[in-house]
């Protein structure tokens, strides 16, 4: 049994039962054995590492991130998140077309019409000129809206007579289909797209891991995992990042649920929740609201009816699963919480989750407390998508948009996450910084009363995330008995200017006491 003593450090333990700062900790067999002051460790004959005053944090835990999609963008499909005009999108498509055979699909993701000069979602007719011999499928950054070119629509059998599935919409201009698909209607196209191989999925996962490790991320939750992706995760085995996988239960446009795999409980891999969607995205105006979006009569899309939602969730509970549901708009959140209340009555209290939780009402906040629900918001949305929110929401909605300080005031447990690649910036420090400033890319501040402190933001991305996956007793803090996942930083976040948080670097990252990254 090898023991390693790390001493002379500035250890930000995130353990509220201890003094928040320690100087030293002892690691043995992948776990923290003891944590305290230097003078507490008078041990000889073991390896000692002098931290030389450097700051140490528990590994970050991104509680909602699509790991394989982080690895997919750029390497496997077009990354359109930096596009500022239709011409940028066209150039990317044309460049891809030059490398494709006629008839091969061109797939991209990441455009945001609010960042395009044209200010609108592209249509099929606009895409046709860029790749006339290739079907094109482009996914908006939120992943709730897509657009096909005319050849793509033909390949998918979509025309003016096509009926959208429940919870989805096919875009039209008069009687003419535009190529735009919304919510569950995406399934009309995705079933025709080429499926990555298990090897491709493995490469995407490993690429995502490689991108996250330098930021000190040692745990993630990957939501909406489908069977082929699960196979790739299983075949890869233990990774340097711990995984909480959430299998999707109902795919876009389908009426029958997928078969759930057996639950898994392990240090490196856990499967205990299943994923459902109740509405769409806020930045694309498909999240289900009780009032219309600004300057429209549209209130978004409720993707699933309450009775079907309860039936699917109940079937998952009978198989030992808890439920994690995408819900952003107040109308969707209310429906989800009523279902969770019904589940608790049938099956007893359990730690169900709401992913995003963008616009809760006061009543919803009280219902969260009553049902024991954990919520998983994304402060980084305010930075990357916040200008969309400002143009889409009335002032009353904006004042309660992602109300994170309110969660703290009400002692509602929550975890912070990025939902990348919905956003481009996967750096936890940018997420933390935005939780503190609530600034958009245009420097506007959304609901400033919901700013939280650095102390609370750090806790939410470590212990908060561990709680959201029921792992608070085994990770999330530098505490005796917990898994030795930690990061050595180049600076103390409490000693740098707020604007410099994003520049903090991890000089070394450890998972289970093993060094998995070094700067």
Secondary structure, DSSP 8 states (H G I E B T S, - for coil): --EEEEES-EEE---TTS-SEESEEEEETTEEEEEE-GGG----SSEEEE-TT-EEEE-EEESS--HHHHHHBTTTBEE-TT--SHHHHHHHHHHHHTTS-TT--EEEEEE-GGGSTT-S---HHHHTTT-TTS-EEEEETTSSEEEE-HHHHHHHT-STT----TTEEEEEETTEEEEEEEEGGGHHHHTTS----HHHHHHHHHHHHHHHHTTTEEEEEEEEE-HHHHHHHHHH-S-SSEEEEEEESS-TT-SS-------EE-SSEEEEEEEEE-B--TTTT-S--SS--TTSS----B-S-HHHHHHHHHHHHHTT-EEEEEE-SHHHHHHHHHHHHHHHHHH-----EEEE--S--HHHHHHHHHHT-EEEE-THHHHHTHHHHHHHS-HHHHTTTT-HHHHHHTT--EEE---TTSSS---HHHHHHHHHH-B-TTS-BS-GGG---HHHHHHHTTHHHHHHTT-TTTSSS--TTSB--EEEESS-GGGS-GGGGGG--EEEEEETTEEEEE-
